[in-house]
């Protein structure tokens, strides 16, 4: 069961809380900015007041300075007056801290140099930069203009004071009155009224801005507080979701995890109702599973301990077998080891007494050995004492495992005594000598079900080891008997060695001769046997070969392996080299230690000469040294098999000399033979090393050119004609030769030596008929075939769009029940002019022209769509088998194409089976394995078609991801009459079973074939016995008939 997604609920709550936190943060930032906006509005208001005040103050300062100058005449006031004007008009840098009291401080300290800010800017420009409205700026500009106008009066008053035309005091009084009269005050009022209007306008604007900012800040403050409350709610909700996900508090969950981490699985974890799918709930489930696993672990440890004990007992048993010298000693030690090391309660061995058919104990050990006193165990099943574990094991010759001794009916007579000794399980294993049962090894254990599979295997192995020891004791007794007989035969053996025609010798470890027979002494150049003893090979006739012989002897002794029937050469005392067939074996003492080497050889020089001559005559022409027809047959068989596997070519040429008979008749056979020898040399020079040229006899030659097509064959033929046409100086004669050549090509003109030879021979006669000194191909069919291929290619280009291609289906039937389990999709082409074109003809054309990819995709999609249709109509499921060409299989997009077609048509992948021929599979095994693995991972089945016709590597076959082998019809056709085909089919089926693969036989046409295949265990079949390939309508009709195939050629049914 999949738990509800509580974690998703927690995640959603957490994300909502995080989102609310982001909103809260954004509102907080906006709120802070709104508060700053209020500050900026107030600051703007203050700045506006300061600029207006500066204008008003500058007017007041000018009045004060001019009046002070008029009264006192002190030029500093005039200087200050001018500075005030220059600063206000931007002609002089503004002082630092230029505020209302600046000039009051300057008057108090006229010697002080005012700090200079370095900024020259007119007051009116500062007002413009302050962002005043046009109306506000106009009022200030008017006040500034009025103030500038008033300075004219003030400059006139200062000029009057400075005039010298009248008394000074009178000028000062007059100037003072100019600065105090009504006109002056009216001008001052003209400055203040615009400034007052500015104050009103500015106050209204700035107060409105401040109020708007304050209102916005209030709204944001409320939103900020609301979002904070909502954030707290979201955090609370996330906490509740987390609690629901965890099922408890974090501390409690942490404590539970710590307990499990410390290995405490015993205490169950309580889970509240409704929390079963929480983390705590699944932790509780984990604790339960861990508790179960812990119990299983402890049980496995107990089993492991028991197996360890049994292994120890087995080891001790094997050591006892090595150490003990007789049966009684061995039996006692085995029983002791089974109890001491194997953990058994008691063990005993009983031997069968043949006369009485009773089992008598001969060795025992452990708790309850008194149980054996007077025990009666019979091998007769009619007696109660013969139906227990020990008697049954002895009688049936198989182990008897009693897993519950106290409740097994077979041990009922012994329940009371077994309970006394604490026996709860027993085992009885038969013991053998030379394959016959001679006793029983019986063991008792304290635990019920003590003998599991592993324990049974170990005890069975122990019994087999005891059997081996019993057989060894038997063999040792026989060996001793043989030793006594050996001494009697020693004299006879010596007599045989001395009179044997073969050479016999033996050496010690230092490779000195210990003895030999007379024939060997003669070859060594010694007339007396004793003259050989004590010598080494350097001192005998073959001293030049001594090092080779000694190295060979050391190899036999060091490896302790005989070297039999090998051939070597030897130099005789007269200097002649002869061939020997030699065998050497290591000499061993009773302790199996190698103490020397024994050698036997015979002279096969004459035989070797005969064999070499026979081999040469059997394979080469004695005159020219060229290979003969036997070698040609071998080379052609190999070349044909290679061409078949690789779909390659080869050419066979018949070469006949023109008018050679005239040379023989006129100049004699010796000249003719010399001419043939020279011709053979020229032929060799023209041909490649892999080509074969053979002389059939007389003036006829056959040339085999593997891997050569028509164009290559024509090129070689012309080179041969050119080479043959040169002059030949034979003795005193300048001779000229020409030749006629006939060419046959595989596979166009034949697929075997006989057919190709006939074709090439016919072509050669045609060359002679057409003027000699030329070459001809077998027929003009190559040109006709090229035209036919071109016609097929052009027609194939339009076959799909003109609906000329059709998919036929041949049923595949289960051998076991006769049900139709699948269909093989087979392509057919009905051309309106060409008729029904054979697939064997147009498929290679499609592959060569590149059309096979589009046609193959169409066939695959049609078959997949039809399989899906049958399933939807209730006929399925049926496996749809589709053949893949080599071009299709090597296309890199094949797995993706197949997956796309299956997904688009809606057919489950396991209902498609792709058939790949054996030749394609073995072309590039590593690449094939990669593609098969890819298709296997996508669920698509693979099978090997035409299995047995290629050259499969079994090491690669077991790596292929295939599930079925299709037996080629060439093997099925004659299995009723051909023993070789029967053997091949049987081998293929056995191989498939061994690899876990299914088999299907194609081309089944007779009831006899079917019977044999069924007998051999073939899984599936298809062929004309059941149905030929038919269109989809006929196939559906077969399915609807609802019959089961019963070995008669009648319609059959689907499951």
Secondary structure, 3 states (H helix, E strand, C coil): CCCCCHHHHHHHHHHHHHHHHHHHHHHHHHHHHHHHHHHHHHHHHHHHHHHHHHHHHHHHHHHHHHHHHHHHCCHHHHHHHHHHHHHHHCCCCEECCCCCCHHHHHHHCCCCCCCEEEECCCHHHHHHHCCCCHHHHHHHHHHHHHHHHHHHHHHHHHHHHHCCCCCHHHHHHHHHHHCCCHHHHHHHHHHHHHHHHHHHHHHHHHHHHHHHHHHHHHHHHHHHHHHHHHHHHHHHHHHHHHHHHHCCCHHHHHHHHHHHHCCCCCCCCCCCCCCCCCHHHHHHHHHHHHHHHHHHHHHHHHHHHHHHHHHHHHHHHHHHHHHCCCHHHHHHHHHHHHHHCCCCCEEEEEEEECCCCEEEEEEEEECCHHHHCCCCEECCCCCHHHCCHHHHHHHHCCCEEECCCCCCHHHHHHHHHHHHHCCCEEEEEEEEECCEEEEEEEEEECCCCCCCHHHHHHHHHHHHHHHHHHHHHHHHHHHHHHHHHHHHHHHHHHHHHHHCCCEEEEEECCCCEEEECHHHHHHCCCCCHHHCCCCCHHHCCCHHHHHHHHHHHHHHHHHCCCEEEEEEEEECCCCCEEEEEEEEEEEECCCCCEEEEEEEEEECHHHHHHHHHHHHHHHECCCCCCECHHHHHHHHHHHHHHHHHHCCCEEEEEEEECCHHHHHHHHCHHHHHHHHHHHHHHHHHHCCCCCEEEEEECCEEEEEEECCCHHHHHHHHHHHHHHHCCEEEECCEEEECCEEEEEEEECCCCCCHHHHHHHHHHHHHHHHHCCCCCEEECCCHHHHHHHHHHHHHHHHHHHCCCCCEEEEEEEEEECCCCEEEEEEEEEEEEECCCEEECHHHHHHHHHHHCCHHHHHHHHHHHHHHHHHHHHHCCCCCCEEEEECCHHHHCCCCHHHHHHHHHHHHCCCHHHEEEEEEHHHHCCCHHHHHHHHHHHHHCCCEEEEEEECCCCCCHHHHCCCCCCEEEECHHHHCCCCCCHHHHHHHHHHHHHHHHCCCEEEECCCCCHHHHHHHHHHCCCEECCCCCCCCECHHHHHHHHHCCCCCCCCCCCCEEC
